Each structure stands twice: as structure tokens, then as C-alpha cells.
């Protein structure tokens, strides 16, 4: 299907089939569509509402065109979320990745610079001193040796450059915001994935199921975070061994006092790094609580622990032992 025909379908609110969506995405990502066509397609798709089939098909095309990172899938997890929750809190998922690696998991962290917040994962890692431009073989070496590697999205998905200008000019959320967490270049089979709106919790877990993921927690909190919140209940859709279940969790279940998020809001990557270092040092407060809760979920997703509660306990012990801070230091040195 040509992109012009696809635009005609979606403005008529007709979902594209797997084959149609793959054809259009391939056209976009190989330079076969004009910027105006790409912008019209993305805007129309959002107005219609992206289907599970359309998202899955688009993700498959992006995966085939990515620069892969070749590592063992054992205990391999990603903590990449969609972003876009507009809450502006510190980089919880990025900090959690170091806790998971220090706790015995293996993290293939996929991420980018900020599109909607004050600090994206790449921004805060750069503030830490991380070299973002490692080739795939060096990323794989970091994962195998230290337990964590960072895959800078533009470097691993060069084909997305054709959609960059239309996305920037549209200035709104598009399909590509959903695709980031679905296109891990290392094909991590396990994932903690935060989404920016409640309506995407179940669709995204079904997309990942169709893409072959093994253990996934898709989360969105009632106070609007694309993280597990310490201030409100969080809705979870869990894929485990081919079965999807949905449930809610609350911080009190894990011995964490409910606290407001005000102290977690940051205005820059440097402010985010301050909170991360305080949490890694074990300083009591909301930053440590947020980190423990989300790192614990990622530890559970990586199958390092048998239950979510055990994952939270392991995250707390790992931080208290200073292992997360040491892993961060080793990682920064390795990228240099």
C-alpha cells in the first residue's frame, strides 16, 4: 500500500492491516515519502487512534532496520518508557537501570534525549559523563562485562531521520513516541515500560506479546506518571509466560510511605543527577522510595526475583550496599 492510499484509509477511520502498515512504514523509513505525507499520515493515525496491529507492524519494520546489539537474552531487561507524562520528575527509569545491573540483571537501556521533559535518559547520562556514541559491539561489551549498556536511539535507528522534521513540526505526540520502547536494538525480552496515558497500558502489553516479549510490566499511575508512583496507585498489565494479567499496586504494599511528587520535579539533567546520586547514597526520602519501587519492578521483570515484593527488597539491599553507585562509576569509565 502507498502512503497516499493509507492516508485515505485512516482519515476514513479504517485500520490498516499488518501488511499495509508494514509497507507504509518501510516507505517512510527508506526515504520514499515526502515530509508532508509523513506529517499527514502521523496526524491522521493519531486522530483515528493507533491499533495494536498497526503499532506491532510499525515496530517490526523499525526492528529490521535498526543497528542491532548482539547479546544473550538471559535476564536481559529494558527500562525504556514512552515519556510524555508532562510531570517533569527526575530520570527514575534510567537510575533504576543501574540498580538492576548491580542486583544481577542485565540491562539493555534504550533511550533518547528529551522530547517533552527537562531531562531525557541520554541527557542525564551525558551529565554523568557517559559517552553516548558507542558502536553496537562496545554496547554489547558493556552489557556483558558490567551488566548495563546504553543504546542511543538516533544512533541505532538511523532510518527514523526521515520522520524527524515532520514530527518536530507537528509538535505533538505521534506513533513514534509509542515505538521507542518497542524497538530495543538488543531485542530485550523483558521490560518495565511506563506509558503516558492509562489507555495505553493494555494495548502496549499486547503489542509486546505479539512481538515475542517474555516478561513485561506496563505501568501508568493514577496521578499521571509513566512510572510506578509513590503518591498514588499504579495500574499494571503484566505479560508472563504468554499470559496477560492486570492489577493495581500501591506503595504501602511494599512498606513505602505515600508522599507527594513535588520534591522529585527537576528543571535540568543536572538537577536530576543530584537526586539520583542522593538516592544511590541511600539518603532517605521520596527519590530513594521512587527508585526502590521502580528498580524492584525491573528486577522482577528481569526474572532476578520471583515476585515484585522480592524485587523491591532486593533493590533496597543493592542500593544500601553501595552497588548501584559502583556500577554507575564502572559504566562511565567503560564508555570512555
Phi, psi and omega in degrees: 000136176279152183299328178295320177293322180296319178298319177300319179294311188289328176289341173269007178063039176255121178294144175277149175283170177306311183294319180296316182294320179297320180296317181291316180298322178295321177297316180296314191271005173240015174082017184268002179237149179281159176304322179295318178296318180297314179299316179296320179295313182294319179293318179295320180297318179294320180296321177289321187102119183289132178274163176302318180297316181296317180294316180299316181295317179297319180296321179298319179295315179299321180295320182290334182265358183282158171273110190282155171246118189261106178219164176294142179280356185296124180054026183269127186223153172240147177244022181286130176247181182282336190068190175081016179275353175064018181269334173072026179277171184296169187283079184296311185295324178291316177297320181299327181302322180289326177293317179299314179299319180290338182270359177112359174276176177231123190247121171257087188277118179258138181186178186212179170287166182295136172253330186225346181252183179276345185206109173275173181299318179295324181296313183287326177295321177297321177296332177285342183104012181284138172277115185279346192260031180290141174290161184307320182296322178290324176299315179299321178297319178297318179297315183290325186268321187251337181101002179208141173219150180247130180249104181288115191309313181299330181285331183261346179232063183299336182292343179288351182299332181292335180262357187297311182294314177300321178297315181296319182288328177294320176066026180218167180296136177228181177311324185295335175295326178282332186284333182310306181288350184262359189233044180299123183294342177265003182052046178301124184280350183238150187198142163252115188235113174270136180243154189280350180213146184301327185294347180263358184299304182285317178304319183292325178291327178287326174299312180296325175300314182293336180273358174097011178296157185252307180227115186224139169241116174258128189228150170204130185269158181292343175265013169095007182278149167267044178213174168278127189264149171266000185249352185198165173298153179236133177273137183232135166245119185247127171257122179214120179053042174086358182245136178254129174232152177236144181197173175244146174234155178229150185301328182297335178299337185246020178073023181252127180289137178290129183224153174290161185269356188307319184287353183260354181284134181234158181247359183198163174300326180295319177293322177298317181296324177301314180293323179296315181294322177297317179294317179298330178281356179082017180294120181300143179151180184295328179295316178297318180297315178299318182294314180300316183295314183282323175295323178299319178295321179290324175298318176295316179299325180283357182066027173279331176239158184278334182224164177295318179298320178293326177295319178296317179297320180293322177299317180297316180295321181296315179294315182299328180279359179079011186287326180294317179297320179293321179296320176300313181298316179297320182293314179302314180297320182293326181286344179270000000 
